[in-house]
Amino acid sequence: YSLGNPCQIYLIMASVSIIYSRKCKKTMDAVTWIDGDWIEGNPPILGPMTQSTWLGSLVFDGARRIDGKYPDLDLHCERLIKSSESMGLKSPKSASEVLDICMDGCLRFDINKDLYIKPLIWAEDGIGIIAPDPDSTKLAVCIFPAPLPEGGMSACLSSYIRPMENAAPTDAKAAALYANTGRAVREAKAKGYDNCVICDHEGYVAEFTVANLFMVKNKIVYTPKPTGTFLVGITRNRVIKLLEKLGIEVIESRIKPEDLLEADEIFCSGNYVKLRKIVKYENKNFKNTPIFDLAYKAYWDWMKTI
């Protein structure tokens, strides 16, 4: 097997997943690995005295199994370790070991199930309570069925903003960051939209609540320039490479909210949705999405090759 792609070593094991799942008398909703064991359901693994429960230092990552493929799973495991280091945690496992655990857990489900793969790292204890104690760091991996969202989505501009990099752990996929985006989603849904665009502290477009943003104008693709206020997504980087390979120009730039109203297309990328088009932004509807369609096809064509 090629060591260049760690996921390939597990392809022959996929058939085991089918046999295993057919022998099961029930369909599992979720499995979680912790301390060397797999537990079904939603085990109570963080307590009220756990430092990360109390003070928000937990980090996680999200990856997927789609159509039996594991797009960029190795990169997601590597980012998990980087996030933990940013938060002052010390992972008990390396990225490759986390990858092994993720793959083992996925084999417990029918190979035809699309899965969400969520490794988590947190601290049990604190140094002087507030700071996480790196020597108390723990790891869990939660895996559960999660079909890809279908169709496009609507979005509006949020009144909430992304924090500055020196005001929050924006360089990590930290659970603490999602409380504010949760408020933004509630605001959007109250207005009748599915999601919303969030700006940075200078008023420039940063991202959607949980996905990176792309805007098309005159067949050129624009995406917000990284400023330290949002994570540069793994799927975002993959999409940029695929578009450039097709000869489509992609420019990282500062995008004003009003620019979105002049866009020919808007779409997003993220691990949970992969690629999803925006069918309505504020009061503007988008019917034709040729660049998105190309990006979507390119991503799925690429995924078939891994």
C-alpha positions in Angstrom: 0.0 0.0 0.0 1.1 3.6 -0.7 2.1 5.4 2.5 1.5 8.7 0.7 -2.2 8.4 1.4 -2.8 7.0 4.9 -6.4 6.2 4.2 -5.6 3.8 1.4 -4.3 1.2 3.8 -7.8 0.7 5.1 -9.6 0.2 1.8 -9.2 -3.6 2.0 -10.7 -3.5 5.4 -13.9 -1.8 4.1 -15.5 -5.1 3.3 -15.1 -6.1 6.9 -17.4 -3.2 7.7 -20.2 -4.6 5.5 -19.9 -8.1 7.1 -19.8 -6.6 10.6 -22.8 -4.3 10.1 -24.9 -7.1 8.6 -24.4 -9.2 11.7 -25.5 -6.4 14.0 -29.1 -6.6 15.1 -29.5 -2.9 15.3 -28.2 0.3 13.7 -25.8 2.2 15.9 -26.6 5.9 16.4 -23.0 6.7 17.5 -19.8 5.2 18.9 -17.2 7.0 21.0 -13.7 5.9 21.6 -12.1 6.8 25.0 -9.4 5.1 27.0 -9.0 2.3 24.5 -12.6 1.2 24.4 -15.6 1.9 22.0 -18.8 2.9 23.7 -22.2 3.1 22.0 -24.5 6.1 22.3 -23.6 9.4 24.1 -21.4 8.5 27.1 -21.0 11.0 29.9 -17.3 11.5 29.6 -16.9 15.2 30.8 -18.0 16.1 34.3 -18.9 19.4 35.9 -15.5 19.7 37.5 -13.7 19.0 34.2 -11.6 22.1 33.3 -12.7 22.1 29.7 -16.4 21.7 30.5 -16.2 24.5 33.0 -13.8 26.9 31.2 -14.1 26.1 27.5 -10.7 24.8 26.5 -12.0 21.8 24.5 -10.9 21.5 20.8 -12.2 19.2 18.2 -12.1 18.6 14.5 -14.7 17.3 12.0 -14.1 14.9 9.1 -16.3 12.7 7.0 -16.7 9.4 5.4 -18.7 9.8 2.1 -19.4 7.0 -0.3 -16.8 4.9 1.5 -14.1 7.6 1.0 -12.3 9.7 3.7 -11.5 13.0 2.1 -8.5 14.7 3.8 -9.1 12.8 7.0 -5.3 12.8 7.7 -5.2 16.6 7.5 -8.1 16.9 9.9 -6.3 14.7 12.4 -3.2 16.9 12.0 -5.2 20.1 12.5 -6.7 18.6 15.7 -3.2 18.3 17.2 -2.3 21.8 16.1 -5.5 23.1 17.7 -4.7 21.3 21.0 -1.2 22.8 21.1 -2.7 26.3 20.5 -4.9 25.9 23.5 -2.1 24.7 25.8 -3.2 21.0 25.6 -0.9 18.0 25.0 -2.6 15.3 23.0 -2.1 11.8 24.3 -2.0 10.5 20.7 -0.2 11.6 17.6 -2.1 12.6 14.4 -1.4 9.2 12.8 -2.7 7.4 15.9 -5.8 9.5 15.9 -6.3 8.6 12.3 -6.0 4.9 13.1 -8.7 5.2 15.8 -11.0 7.1 13.4 -10.7 4.5 10.8 -11.2 1.7 13.3 -14.4 3.3 14.4 -15.7 3.8 10.9 -15.5 0.1 10.3 -18.2 -0.4 12.9 -20.7 1.1 10.5 -22.1 -0.1 7.2 -19.8 1.0 4.5 -22.8 2.7 2.7 -23.4 5.0 5.7 -22.1 8.6 5.4 -20.4 9.4 8.7 -19.3 12.4 10.7 -16.0 11.8 12.4 -15.3 14.0 15.4 -12.2 13.7 17.5 -12.1 15.8 20.7 -9.3 16.8 23.0 -9.8 18.5 26.4 -8.2 19.0 29.8 -9.5 17.4 33.0 -7.6 19.7 35.4 -6.4 23.2 35.4 -3.3 25.1 36.4 -4.6 27.6 38.9 -8.1 26.6 37.6 -8.2 28.9 34.6 -5.4 27.5 32.4 -5.7 23.9 31.3 -3.2 21.5 32.7 -1.6 19.9 29.6 -0.7 16.8 31.6 -4.4 16.1 32.2 -5.3 16.1 28.5 -7.7 13.4 27.3 -8.8 12.3 23.8 -12.1 10.9 22.5 -13.3 10.1 19.0 -17.0 10.3 18.3 -18.5 8.9 15.0 -22.1 9.0 13.9 -24.2 8.7 10.7 -24.7 12.1 9.1 -26.1 12.4 5.5 -24.8 15.4 3.5 -27.3 18.3 3.5 -29.2 18.5 0.2 -29.9 21.5 -2.0 -28.9 25.1 -1.5 -29.4 27.5 1.4 -30.4 31.0 2.0 -28.3 33.5 4.0 -28.4 37.0 5.4 -25.8 39.4 6.9 -25.3 38.8 10.6 -25.1 41.5 13.3 -22.5 39.4 15.1 -18.8 39.4 14.2 -15.8 37.2 14.4 -13.3 37.9 17.2 -9.8 39.3 16.7 -7.0 36.7 16.9 -5.7 38.3 20.2 -9.2 38.2 21.7 -10.1 34.5 21.1 -8.4 31.3 20.0 -9.1 31.8 16.3 -6.2 29.7 15.2 -7.8 26.6 16.8 -11.0 24.7 16.1 -12.1 25.5 19.6 -15.5 24.7 21.0 -15.5 28.1 22.8 -15.8 29.9 19.4 -19.1 28.3 18.5 -21.2 29.9 21.2 -21.2 33.2 19.3 -21.9 31.6 15.9 -24.8 29.8 17.5 -26.3 33.1 18.4 -25.8 34.3 14.8 -27.6 31.2 13.4 -30.5 31.8 15.8 -30.7 35.4 14.6 -30.7 34.3 10.9 -33.4 31.7 11.4 -35.6 34.2 13.2 -35.4 36.3 10.0 -36.3 33.3 7.9 -32.9 32.4 6.6 -30.9 29.1 6.9 -27.5 30.7 7.7 -25.7 34.0 7.7 -22.5 35.8 6.7 -20.3 37.0 9.6 -17.8 39.9 9.2 -14.6 40.6 11.1 -14.0 43.5 13.4 -13.1 45.8 10.5 -16.4 45.1 8.7 -15.1 42.8 6.0 -16.6 39.5 5.2 -15.0 36.6 7.1 -17.1 33.5 6.6 -20.5 31.8 7.1 -21.1 30.6 10.6 -19.4 27.2 10.1 -18.2 27.3 6.5 -15.8 29.3 4.3 -17.2 31.7 1.7 -16.7 32.0 -2.0 -18.1 34.7 -4.3 -18.1 34.7 -8.1 -18.0 37.8 -10.2 -17.4 37.9 -13.9 -16.2 34.2 -13.8 -13.5 35.1 -11.2 -13.8 33.5 -7.8 -13.1 35.6 -4.7 -12.7 34.3 -1.1 -11.9 36.3 2.0 -8.2 36.9 2.6 -7.1 35.2 5.9 -6.7 37.8 8.6 -6.5 35.6 11.6 -10.2 36.0 12.5 -11.3 32.7 11.0 -9.9 29.2 10.2 -8.6 28.6 6.7 -10.5 25.4 6.0 -9.1 22.2 4.7 -12.0 21.8 2.3 -11.5 25.5 1.3 -7.9 24.9 0.3 -8.9 21.7 -1.6 -11.6 23.6 -3.6 -9.1 26.4 -4.4 -6.6 23.9 -5.8 -9.3 22.1 -7.8 -10.7 25.3 -9.3 -7.2 26.5 -10.3 -6.5 23.2 -11.9 -9.6 23.9 -14.1 -8.1 27.2 -15.1 -10.5 29.3 -12.9 -8.8 32.3 -11.2 -9.2 32.4 -7.4 -8.4 35.6 -5.6 -8.1 36.0 -1.8 -9.2 39.5 -1.1 -11.1 41.8 1.3 -14.8 41.5 0.5 -17.3 44.1 1.7 -20.8 42.9 2.6 -22.2 45.0 -0.2 -20.0 43.2 -2.7 -22.1 40.0 -2.1 -25.2 41.8 -3.4 -23.3 42.3 -6.7 -22.1 38.7 -6.9 -23.0 36.4 -9.8 -22.8 33.4 -7.4 -22.1 32.7 -3.7 -21.2 29.3 -2.3 -19.5 27.8 0.7 -17.2 25.0 1.6 -16.8 23.2 4.9 -16.3 19.7 6.1 -19.9 19.1 7.2 -21.5 20.4 3.9 -18.4 20.0 1.6 -19.7 22.4 -1.0 -23.1 24.1 -0.9 -24.5 26.9 -3.1 -26.4 29.9 -1.8 -29.7 30.2 -3.5 -30.7 33.5 -1.8 -28.6 36.2 -0.1 -30.6 38.9 1.6 -33.2 39.7 -1.1 -31.1 38.5 -4.0 -31.9 35.1 -5.6 -29.3 33.1 -7.5 -30.6 30.7 -10.2 -27.7 29.9 -12.4 -24.5 28.7 -10.7 -22.1 27.4 -13.4 -18.9 28.0 -11.3 -20.3 26.3 -8.3 -21.4 23.4 -10.5 -17.9 23.0 -11.8 -16.4 23.1 -8.3 -18.9 20.6 -7.0 -18.2 18.2 -9.8 -14.5 18.7 -9.5 -14.6 17.9 -5.8 -16.6 14.7 -6.3 -14.4 13.6 -9.2 -11.3 14.2 -7.0 -12.8 12.2 -4.1 -13.3 9.2 -6.3 -9.6 9.1 -6.9 -8.5 8.9 -3.2 
